Amino acid sequence: MRDGAPSVTAARVAAYRLSFERHPFPSGDPAADERLAADVAAGLGDFEPSERMGRYLAARTRFFDRVVVGAIERGVAQLVVIGAGYDGRSLRYAGPGVRWFEVDHPDTQADKRARLRRLGIDAARVAFVGFDLRERGLARALVAAGVEPGAPAQLLWEGVAVYLDPAVLQMMLTELRALATPGTRLAMSASAAPPTAEAGVRERFAAAVGAVGEPVRSSLDADAVTRLLDQARWRKVEVSEWSARAGFVVAVPA
């Protein structure tokens, strides 16, 4: 993303999600999530959604929604959203005793918080952690914001890896592993290298995000993701075959 401006790709994801059916939950405020997304979408001007991208994002959203609800049902009380953008799960899936931590670049986070205030949406349950993911110190920043290293957490890392260099991904995975205790899980989406028949789709995506100043910096196949996780002492757990092909990963401390 361009320094001094919020993320355009994060705003586009919020716009896409307005049309998605979301995983149900007995508490929370889905309407607040939708109000935030609609406010973000209204500022996108002549943005034209892609049907193919919409299908992918709908599947990715379902995957991470299920991860969140499953974590809360297991009794995990710390939800950490890394590269949160305009994600509204802290509103949609708010529950008693659940603490949310949202990490993102200060420019995007400042815009999101200003929108929440203007819309009158209560985000008191959320600890906002302004942080440039390219830098060292993520673990320290999370602990300073109130994350308890000795307690299980659900770490969500959705739609971020593609925009970071492999060395940065390795650094982040290592820092997150230092915080992980038994019961902690990491859910992430990686940029799985597509079959040759889909190369044109990948190239068009790279051109589109590069045009808004958010270039692709990594393209990881399943083996590369496994190596990154292994080196940082994470172990992949089984997900559905389709989710694995799409690059959706769940890992636990090794």
Stockholm file with secondary structure:
# STOCKHOLM 1.0

chainA/1-254         MRDGAPSVTAARVAAYRLSFERHPFPSGDPAADERLAADVAAGLGDFEPSERMGRYLAARTRFFDRVVVGAIERGVAQLVVIGAGYDGRSLRYAGPGVRWFEVDHPDTQADKRARLRRLGIDAARVAFVGFDLRERGLARALVAAGVEPGAPAQLLWEGVAVYLDPAVLQMMLTELRALATPGTRLAMSASAAPPTAEAGVRERFAAAVGAVGEPVRSSLDADAVTRLLDQARWRKVEVSEWSARAGFVVAVPA
#=GR chainA/1-254 SS CCTTSCCHHHHHHHHHHTTSCCCCCSSSCHHHHHHHHHHHHHTTTTCCCCHHHHHHHHHHHHHHHHHHHHHHHTTCCEEEEETCTTCCHHHHTCCTTCEEEEEECHHHHHHHHHHHHHHTCCCTTEEEEECCTTSSCHHHHHHHHTCCTTSCCEEEECSCGGGSCHHHHHHHHHHHHHHCCTTCEEEEECCCCCCGGGHHHHHHHHHHHHHTTCCCCCCCCHHHHHHHHHHTTEEEECCCHHHHHHTEEEEEEC
#=GC SS_cons         CCTTSCCHHHHHHHHHHTTSCCCCCSSSCHHHHHHHHHHHHHTTTTCCCCHHHHHHHHHHHHHHHHHHHHHHHTTCCEEEEETCTTCCHHHHTCCTTCEEEEEECHHHHHHHHHHHHHHTCCCTTEEEEECCTTSSCHHHHHHHHTCCTTSCCEEEECSCGGGSCHHHHHHHHHHHHHHCCTTCEEEEECCCCCCGGGHHHHHHHHHHHHHTTCCCCCCCCHHHHHHHHHHTTEEEECCCHHHHHHTEEEEEEC
//
